[in-house]
Amino acid sequence: MKEARYYKQITKAGKELLKCEICPNYCVIAEDKVGICLGRKNIKGKLYAINYGEVVSIAMDPIEKKPLYHYFPGAPIFSVATYGCNLQCPFCQNWEISQEKAESKFYKPDELVELALKYPTIGIAYTFTEPLIWFEYLLEVMKIARQEGLKNVLVTNGMINPEPLNELLPLIDALNIDLKSISEKFYKDFIKGDLKSVKHTIETTKKTCHVELTNLVIPTKNDSKQDIQGLVDYCASLGRDTVLHFTRYFPYYKVDIPLTSEETLKMALEIAKEKLDYVYFGNIGGYDNSTYCPNCHNMIVNRGYFNTIVTGLKDNNICNKCGNKIYGVYDKE
């Protein structure tokens, strides 16, 4: 446990409360209560990051599982999570650790990095739940990881305020950001979030970091042609080389909407490929997720499930057939 960053004391209805300012939820937290994310608690008038160093999950994963397809393809990455999340997605696949305080084990920042270094990994992925609510711990771990030559990868919903994001930014190497919809209503009513902050995170990090986006396609919620076109238009505004992963939804947790149809995913793919060079599917088999040069269609990365072979590059990210620059980082350093 450690005193949290980014909060202030306020008085409301004659009561002394704490207002957390790490994300747009701006939780107002009374004595002995926690914020929405479960990671911050008001203890005797101070806000504490009670999730500091608390680890609920450790795994070694292929980088493609994050998913990151254009960042060191085929590389293994040490993956770690705490409990909690600042969104309330009723379809969450990891709700047992994101929506509840799960059993955890404490690791000092240097202990976690030392553990990661015992594995054949390119870095540390902060993933499975929402890593940005682990802010104080991330700052310390990521600094040590960077000193040890490890990459820092965030798999995140992107919902954080600009000031704390700017503090983390110099330590971030790559992100997969979950752009759940392009609709403010979807964010506000369905998952209790803030789209504006997510877009700010995407636009800010894409200037200096490797960024890929994921959209979970949920029937009746964000799967209309208009929804998909709006999302693709936004992604295209960031650059034609923006990497977009469409993921198939399966009913889980509090939502029993039937799974996403193949027809809907095909529609999304067709719409996206008109404006984006790199579009992929997740949670569904039988589709080619290899990477091709958008200029000459040379196969760049031969990808089958998590079996990955880089086949068509020279000089890290140049197509070996036509010389076109391919978005991403491919050399094992």
C-alpha positions as CSV (number, residue, x, y, z in Angstrom):
1,M,0.0,0.0,0.0
2,K,1.2,3.5,-0.9
3,E,-0.3,7.0,-0.8
4,A,-2.0,7.6,-4.2
5,R,-1.1,10.3,-6.6
6,Y,-3.6,12.7,-8.2
7,Y,-6.3,13.3,-5.6
8,K,-7.5,16.2,-3.5
9,Q,-9.6,16.8,-0.4
10,I,-13.1,18.3,-0.8
11,T,-16.0,19.2,1.4
12,K,-19.4,18.0,0.4
13,A,-22.5,18.3,2.5
14,G,-20.3,19.1,5.5
15,K,-18.3,16.0,5.1
16,E,-14.5,15.8,4.4
17,L,-14.1,13.6,1.3
18,L,-11.3,12.7,-1.2
19,K,-11.7,13.2,-4.9
20,C,-9.5,10.9,-7.0
21,E,-8.3,12.5,-10.3
22,I,-6.4,9.6,-11.9
23,C,-9.3,9.0,-14.4
24,P,-12.5,10.7,-15.6
25,N,-14.6,8.8,-13.0
26,Y,-13.4,11.4,-10.5
27,C,-14.5,9.1,-7.7
28,V,-15.5,11.0,-4.5
29,I,-14.4,8.6,-1.7
30,A,-15.6,8.7,1.9
31,E,-13.6,7.4,4.9
32,D,-12.9,3.6,4.7
33,K,-14.4,3.4,1.2
34,V,-12.8,2.5,-2.2
35,G,-13.2,4.0,-5.6
36,I,-14.9,2.3,-8.6
37,C,-11.6,0.7,-9.6
38,L,-11.2,-1.0,-6.2
39,G,-7.6,0.1,-6.1
40,R,-7.9,3.3,-4.1
41,K,-9.1,3.7,-0.5
42,N,-9.7,6.7,1.8
43,I,-7.8,5.8,5.0
44,K,-7.9,8.5,7.7
45,G,-8.2,11.4,5.2
46,K,-5.5,10.2,2.8
47,L,-6.0,8.3,-0.4
48,Y,-4.0,5.1,-0.7
49,A,-3.2,2.8,-3.6
50,I,-4.2,-0.4,-1.9
51,N,-3.4,-2.4,-5.1
52,Y,0.2,-1.2,-5.0
53,G,2.4,-4.3,-5.7
54,E,-0.6,-6.6,-5.5
55,V,-0.4,-9.2,-8.3
56,V,-3.2,-11.5,-9.1
57,S,-1.9,-13.1,-12.3
58,I,1.4,-13.9,-13.9
59,A,1.8,-15.6,-17.3
60,M,4.2,-16.0,-20.2
61,D,2.3,-15.2,-23.5
62,P,3.1,-14.7,-27.1
63,I,2.9,-11.0,-27.9
64,E,0.1,-11.8,-30.4
65,K,-2.2,-12.7,-27.5
66,K,-2.3,-9.0,-26.3
67,P,-3.0,-8.6,-29.3
68,L,0.0,-6.9,-30.8
69,Y,0.7,-8.1,-34.4
70,H,3.2,-5.5,-35.5
71,Y,5.4,-5.4,-32.5
72,F,8.2,-8.0,-32.3
73,P,6.0,-10.8,-33.9
74,G,6.5,-14.2,-32.3
75,A,8.2,-12.8,-29.2
76,P,7.2,-14.1,-25.7
77,I,6.3,-11.5,-23.1
78,F,6.0,-11.7,-19.3
79,S,2.4,-10.7,-18.5
80,V,1.1,-9.5,-15.2
81,A,-2.0,-8.0,-13.6
82,T,-3.5,-6.5,-10.5
83,Y,-7.2,-6.6,-9.6
84,G,-9.8,-4.0,-10.5
85,C,-10.9,-1.8,-13.4
86,N,-12.3,1.7,-13.8
87,L,-14.9,0.5,-16.3
88,Q,-17.9,-1.6,-15.5
89,C,-18.3,-3.7,-18.7
90,P,-21.2,-6.2,-18.2
91,F,-19.6,-8.5,-20.7
92,C,-16.1,-8.6,-19.1
93,Q,-14.2,-11.9,-19.8
94,N,-12.0,-11.4,-16.7
95,W,-14.7,-10.1,-14.3
96,E,-13.5,-12.4,-11.5
97,I,-10.3,-10.2,-11.2
98,S,-11.5,-7.0,-12.8
99,Q,-14.8,-6.4,-11.0
100,E,-13.9,-8.0,-7.6
101,K,-10.9,-7.8,-5.3
102,A,-9.2,-11.1,-6.1
103,E,-6.6,-12.9,-4.1
104,S,-3.2,-11.4,-4.7
105,K,0.5,-11.7,-3.9
106,F,2.8,-8.7,-3.1
107,Y,5.9,-8.0,-5.2
108,K,8.2,-5.1,-4.7
109,P,8.9,-3.3,-8.0
110,D,12.4,-4.7,-8.3
111,E,11.2,-8.2,-7.3
112,L,8.7,-8.2,-10.2
113,V,11.4,-7.1,-12.7
114,E,13.8,-9.7,-11.4
115,L,11.1,-12.4,-11.9
116,A,10.5,-11.2,-15.4
117,L,14.2,-11.4,-16.2
118,K,14.2,-15.1,-15.4
119,Y,12.1,-15.7,-18.5
120,P,12.9,-15.4,-22.2
121,T,10.9,-12.2,-22.6
122,I,11.2,-8.9,-24.6
123,G,9.5,-7.1,-21.7
124,I,6.5,-6.8,-19.4
125,A,2.9,-6.6,-20.5
126,Y,0.6,-5.0,-17.9
127,T,-2.6,-6.7,-18.9
128,F,-5.7,-8.9,-18.1
129,T,-7.4,-6.2,-16.0
130,E,-6.9,-2.4,-16.3
131,P,-3.2,-1.5,-15.7
132,L,-3.7,2.3,-15.5
133,I,-5.4,2.0,-12.1
134,W,-2.0,0.5,-10.9
135,F,-0.5,3.9,-11.6
136,E,1.9,4.3,-8.7
137,Y,3.2,0.8,-9.1
138,L,3.6,1.1,-12.8
139,L,5.7,4.2,-12.5
140,E,8.3,2.4,-10.4
141,V,8.2,-1.0,-12.2
142,M,8.4,0.5,-15.6
143,K,11.4,2.7,-14.7
144,I,13.3,-0.4,-13.4
145,A,12.2,-2.5,-16.4
146,R,13.4,0.2,-18.8
147,Q,16.8,0.2,-17.0
148,E,17.1,-3.5,-17.5
149,G,16.4,-3.3,-21.2
150,L,12.8,-4.6,-21.0
151,K,9.9,-3.2,-23.0
152,N,6.9,-1.8,-21.3
153,V,3.6,-2.8,-22.9
154,L,0.1,-1.7,-21.8
155,V,-3.1,-3.6,-22.7
156,T,-5.5,-0.9,-21.6
157,N,-9.0,0.6,-22.0
158,G,-7.1,4.0,-22.3
159,M,-9.3,5.8,-19.7
160,I,-6.9,8.1,-17.8
161,N,-6.6,11.8,-17.4
162,P,-4.0,13.7,-19.4
163,E,-1.7,14.7,-16.6
164,P,-1.0,11.2,-15.2
165,L,-0.8,9.9,-18.8
166,N,1.9,12.4,-19.6
167,E,3.9,11.2,-16.6
168,L,3.7,7.6,-17.7
169,L,4.2,8.3,-21.4
170,P,8.1,8.4,-21.5
171,L,8.1,4.9,-20.1
172,I,5.7,3.3,-22.5
173,D,6.9,1.3,-25.5
174,A,3.7,-0.2,-26.9
175,L,0.0,-0.3,-26.2
176,N,-3.0,-2.2,-27.3
177,I,-5.9,0.1,-26.5
178,D,-9.5,-1.2,-26.4
179,L,-11.6,1.2,-28.4
180,K,-15.0,-0.3,-27.3
181,S,-17.2,2.0,-29.5
182,I,-17.1,5.3,-31.1
183,S,-20.4,6.2,-29.4
184,E,-20.5,8.4,-26.3
185,K,-23.8,6.8,-25.3
186,F,-22.2,3.3,-25.4
187,Y,-19.5,4.4,-23.1
188,K,-21.7,6.4,-20.7
189,D,-24.7,4.0,-20.5
190,F,-23.3,0.6,-21.2
191,I,-19.9,0.5,-19.6
192,K,-19.9,3.6,-17.4
193,G,-16.9,5.2,-19.1
194,D,-15.7,8.2,-21.0
195,L,-14.9,8.1,-24.7
196,K,-13.3,11.5,-24.9
197,S,-10.4,10.4,-22.5
198,V,-9.9,7.2,-24.5
199,K,-9.6,9.1,-27.7
200,H,-7.1,11.5,-26.1
201,T,-5.0,8.5,-24.9
202,I,-5.0,7.0,-28.4
203,E,-4.1,10.2,-30.1
204,T,-1.4,11.1,-27.5
205,T,0.3,7.7,-27.4
206,K,0.3,7.2,-31.1
207,K,2.7,10.1,-31.5
208,T,5.5,8.4,-29.6
209,C,4.6,4.8,-29.0
210,H,3.6,1.7,-30.9
211,V,-0.2,1.5,-30.8
212,E,-2.7,-1.0,-32.0
213,L,-6.5,-0.8,-31.4
214,T,-9.0,-3.5,-30.5
215,N,-12.8,-3.4,-30.9
216,L,-15.0,-6.1,-29.4
217,V,-18.0,-6.3,-31.8
218,I,-21.2,-6.8,-29.7
219,P,-24.5,-7.5,-31.4
220,T,-27.1,-4.7,-31.0
221,K,-24.7,-2.6,-29.0
222,N,-21.9,-1.5,-31.4
223,D,-22.3,-3.7,-34.5
224,S,-24.4,-1.6,-36.9
225,K,-23.0,-0.5,-40.2
226,Q,-23.1,3.0,-39.0
227,D,-21.2,2.1,-35.8
228,I,-18.5,0.3,-37.7
229,Q,-18.1,3.1,-40.3
230,G,-17.8,5.7,-37.6
231,L,-15.2,3.7,-35.7
232,V,-13.2,3.0,-38.9
233,D,-13.4,6.7,-39.9
234,Y,-11.9,7.6,-36.6
235,C,-9.1,5.0,-36.9
236,A,-8.4,6.2,-40.4
237,S,-8.1,9.8,-39.2
238,L,-5.1,8.6,-37.2
239,G,-3.4,7.3,-40.3
240,R,-4.1,4.5,-42.9
241,D,-1.4,2.4,-41.1
242,T,-3.4,2.2,-37.9
243,V,-3.7,-1.4,-36.8
244,L,-7.2,-2.5,-35.9
245,H,-8.3,-5.8,-34.4
246,F,-12.0,-6.8,-34.5
247,T,-12.8,-9.3,-31.9
248,R,-15.7,-11.7,-31.7
249,Y,-17.9,-11.3,-28.6
250,F,-19.1,-14.3,-26.6
251,P,-21.8,-14.0,-23.9
252,Y,-20.3,-13.9,-20.5
253,Y,-20.7,-12.3,-17.0
254,K,-24.0,-10.3,-17.0
255,V,-24.7,-10.3,-20.8
256,D,-26.5,-13.1,-22.6
257,I,-26.7,-11.5,-26.1
258,P,-25.9,-14.2,-28.7
259,L,-22.3,-14.2,-30.0
260,T,-21.2,-12.0,-32.9
261,S,-22.1,-13.5,-36.3
262,E,-19.5,-14.1,-38.9
263,E,-21.5,-12.0,-41.3
264,T,-21.1,-9.0,-39.1
265,L,-17.4,-9.5,-38.7
266,K,-17.0,-9.8,-42.5
267,M,-18.9,-6.6,-42.9
268,A,-16.6,-4.9,-40.4
269,L,-13.6,-6.3,-42.3
270,E,-14.8,-5.1,-45.6
271,I,-15.6,-1.6,-44.3
272,A,-12.2,-1.3,-42.5
273,K,-10.1,-2.5,-45.4
274,E,-11.3,0.3,-47.6
275,K,-9.5,2.8,-45.3
276,L,-7.0,0.8,-43.3
277,D,-4.0,-1.3,-44.3
278,Y,-3.9,-3.6,-41.3
279,V,-7.1,-5.2,-40.1
280,Y,-7.4,-8.5,-38.2
281,F,-9.9,-10.8,-36.5
282,G,-9.8,-12.2,-33.0
283,N,-11.7,-14.9,-31.1
284,I,-12.6,-16.7,-34.4
285,G,-10.8,-19.2,-36.5
286,G,-10.6,-19.9,-40.2
287,Y,-9.5,-16.4,-41.3
288,D,-6.1,-15.3,-42.6
289,N,-4.5,-13.0,-40.0
290,S,-1.1,-12.8,-41.8
291,T,0.3,-9.4,-42.5
292,Y,0.8,-8.3,-46.1
293,C,2.4,-5.3,-47.7
294,P,-0.3,-2.9,-48.6
295,N,1.6,-1.8,-51.7
296,C,2.6,-5.1,-53.4
297,H,0.7,-7.7,-51.2
298,N,3.9,-9.5,-50.4
299,M,3.5,-11.6,-47.2
300,I,5.3,-9.8,-44.4
301,V,4.4,-12.0,-41.5
302,N,3.0,-15.6,-41.8
303,R,0.6,-15.9,-38.9
304,G,-1.4,-19.0,-37.9
305,Y,-3.0,-18.7,-34.5
306,F,0.0,-17.9,-32.4
307,N,2.6,-19.5,-34.7
308,T,4.4,-16.5,-36.3
309,I,7.1,-16.3,-38.9
310,V,8.5,-13.1,-40.3
311,T,9.0,-13.8,-44.0
312,G,9.0,-10.6,-46.1
313,L,11.1,-7.9,-44.4
314,K,14.5,-6.4,-44.6
315,D,16.1,-3.7,-42.4
316,N,13.4,-4.3,-39.6
317,N,10.3,-2.8,-41.3
318,I,10.9,-2.6,-45.1
319,C,9.1,-4.9,-47.5
320,N,11.8,-7.0,-49.2
321,K,9.9,-7.1,-52.4
322,C,8.9,-3.4,-53.1
323,G,10.7,-1.4,-50.4
324,N,7.5,-0.1,-48.8
325,K,7.7,0.8,-45.1
326,I,5.5,-1.5,-43.0
327,Y,4.1,-0.2,-39.7
328,G,5.7,-1.7,-36.6
329,V,8.8,-3.1,-35.0
330,Y,10.1,-6.5,-36.1
331,D,13.7,-7.0,-35.1
332,K,14.5,-9.0,-32.0
333,E,16.9,-6.6,-30.2
